[in-house]
Amino acid sequence: MKPIFNEPSAAVAFRSGKLLVATEGAALPNLCVRCGAPHSEIITKRYAWHHPALYLLIIAGLLIYAIVAVVVQKKMELKLPLCDEHAGNYRRNRGIAITLLLVAIPAAIVLSIVSPDSVGWWILLCIVMLLAGAVMIGRINPLQPKKITDTHGFFRGASDAFLLNLAEAPAHIKP
């Protein structure tokens, strides 16, 4: 029988309502983070977060926003247990997203050469593929960060069945 938690660690994980609260490298229960079923695979995810108000910098320019976001973002790595179904969904969706991103521009170029009368449509197709790939990359993560501080990460997307295996976060650790 597998132990309920991954290897012992000084890092800890809690729940706060519907949020998973974790420190870097926290030992999570050996249950799928998405559904609470026994896990079959552990994926390592690196999360980055910055305050949503930084999106206002896009008005000043995309490059300015990107530079500031990279400088001030907080990062955290978690090892997430997933069941066969959710691990398969993650791998499939990641493959689709990467394919969309890699194929978009070459496809638009080739199609524009083959059918030069429809260049505008091919450019539009390229833009749609790039946007779809970028959105998928952002959404395929099993958890989404709500906030990451210097000490804790607060994540949405963990199932109730998973969260019930964690203690409630102490009062001083709240998002």
N, C-alpha and C positions, 0 to 999 in steps of 0.2 A: 504494500500500500504506500502511495506517495504521501509525503508530508503535505500539510495544507499550505505551508509557505515555502518559497524558494529559500536558498541558502541564507543563514543568519547574517544580519547586517546591522550596523549602527544606524543606518538610514531607516526612516520609518514612513509608513503610509497610514492615512486616516481617511475618514469620510466626513464631509461637511454638507449635510443635506444631500443633494444629488451630485456633489462634486467629489472627485478623488483628490486628496491632498497628499503630496509626496515630497520627500527630500530626494536629492540626487542619489541614484543607485538604490532606492528603497526596495526591500524584499516584498514583493506582492504575493497575494495568495495564488496557489497553483490552480487557478480557475480562469476561464476565458473572461477577459475584461469586458467583452461585449455582451455575453449572455449568461455567464456564471457556470457553464458546463466545464467538465474537466478539460484542462488544457492539453494540447498535443504539440505545441510549438511556442517558442518564445522569440519575439522579434525585438530588436533594439531600435528605438526611435529617438531621434534628437529633435527636441522641440525648441522653438525660438518664439519670443513674445516681446512686443513693445506696447506701450500705452496706445489705445485707439486714437487718441487726439493727434498723434503724429500723422495720421492720414491727411490732416489739413495741410500739411506741407506739400502735398501733391499739387496744390494750387500754385505754389511758388516754383514748382518744377519737379518732375519725376526723379531726376538725378539728385537733387537736394534731399528729397524724401528718402531715397535709397541710401544715401551716405549717412544721414542722421539715424535712420532705422538700424543700420548695421552697427553703428557705434553704440547706441543706447540699448539695444535689445538684450534681454536676459535669455539664457539658454539652460536647458536641462535634458539629460538623457535618462530614459526609462527602458527597462526590459519588460515588455508587455506579453503576458501569456494569452494565447489565442487557441480556440478549438479548431478542428479541421475545417469546418465551414467558414469561419471568419478569417482564418489564415489564407484559405483558398481565395476568398473574395478579395482580400487585401492584395495578394500576388496578382490576380487577374486584373483588377482595376489599376494597379500600378503599371502593369504591362501595357494596358490600353492607353493610359495617360502618356507614358514615355513614347509609345509608337506615334500617337497624335503629334507630339512635339517634334519628333525626329522626321516625320514624313511630310509635315505641312508645307514647308518651303520648297523642298525638292519636287513635291507633287505639283505645286502651283507653277513652278518653272517648266517642268515637262509638259504639263497640260497647256500652258501658254504657247509653247513651241508647236505642239501638235494642233492646237486650235487657236490661232492668233486672233480670230474674230471675237473670242470670248474672254480676253485677258482680264477684264474687270470682274467677271464671275469667278475666275480662278484665284484672283487676289482675294476676293471676298471669302472664298472657300478656305484659303490659307489662313486668313484672320480668324475665321470661325474655328478651325482646327487648333490653332495656337491657343485661343481663349479656352476652348473645351479642355485641352490638355492641361493648361495652367490651373483651371478650376478643379479638375479632377485631382491633380497633384496636391492641391490644398485641402481637399475633402476626403482623401482616402485614408488618412490617419485614423486608427482606431479611437483615439482620443483627440480632443481639441483643447488647446490651452486657453483658459479664461484669464489667467494671470500667472506670471512667474516672478517671484521675488528673489532676493539673494539667498534665501533659505528654503523656500517651499514653492512648489508648483501646484496650481489649482486647475483641474482638468474636467471637462464635460465629456459625456459619452459612455462612461462606465455603467454597466447594467446595475439595477437594484440588487440582483442576486449576488453580484460580485461585491458591491459596496457593503452588503450586510455582513460580510466576513471581516470587516475592518472596524476598529473602534472609532467612536465619534472624536473628532478633532478637539483638542483642548480649546478653551474659550479664547486664549490669546492668539490662536492660529485660525484666523478667519479671513476670507477674501476681501 
